Every structure is written in structure tokens, then in C-alpha cells.
Amino acid sequence: QVTLVESGGGLVQPGGSLTLSCVASGSAFSIITMGWYRQAPGKERELVAEITSGGRINYGDSVKGRFTISRNNVWTTLYLQMNSLKPEDTAVYYCNVWTRSNNRYWGQGTQVTVSS
């Protein structure tokens, strides 16, 4: 079992920056992939960015060049640095992990609102 807790969301003006954090506890030693997803009202949940144990990093097309995903060395903390934010980035952002036993876990989400 892995518990995920996100933080760092809030209200920011267009062009601004935010950094999200996700802390994993429980069986964090079994994590092999960590990522961020987001869901805007009326839309499906979509991949923002993910990082695998093999070092591969994937970004959603809409955030490439603006967002940066990173983690600590022991797979217990995940970050998302978001720059040049746009109103269309407004969504609930969820932390997500996959474990070696092929289990998937989600955090409770943190709201990001980009508005002037």
C-alpha cells in the first residue's frame, strides 16, 4: 500500500509559476513509476508528466517546455515545476505511482487555478 499526499496548488496569474510536491509513504520502496496527471472540469484525466525507474521521462504535449518533473533519490517525493502557466492549465492535479506488483495509487489531488 502506498499513500500519496500532494501539496503546492493554488491560484496563480497567467505566466506565473507553481511547484507541486507529492510525498509517498507506505511501501514506497516498491515504486517504479511516478507521475502527475490532471483533470479539468468536463474533461478526461490526462498525463502531465511521468518518470520511470529506467530514467525515462514523458511529458504531455501541452506542457512540454514549460513543466519539469523531478524526484528525490529514494522515490518518496515527486515534484512538478510549472512555468509559463496558462488558463488552460487550470485543473486538479493528481500524483500517481505504479509499483513492482503492478498496483496503481492516486493522491487526493491539488487544485491549480490560473486566472487574472
Secondary structure, DSSP 8 states (H G I E B T S, - for coil): -EEEEEE--EEE-TT--EEEEEEEEESGGGEEEEEEEEE-TTS--EEEEEEETTS-EEE-GGGTTTEEEEE-TTSSEEEEEE-S--GGG-EEEEEEEEETTS-EEE---EEEEE--
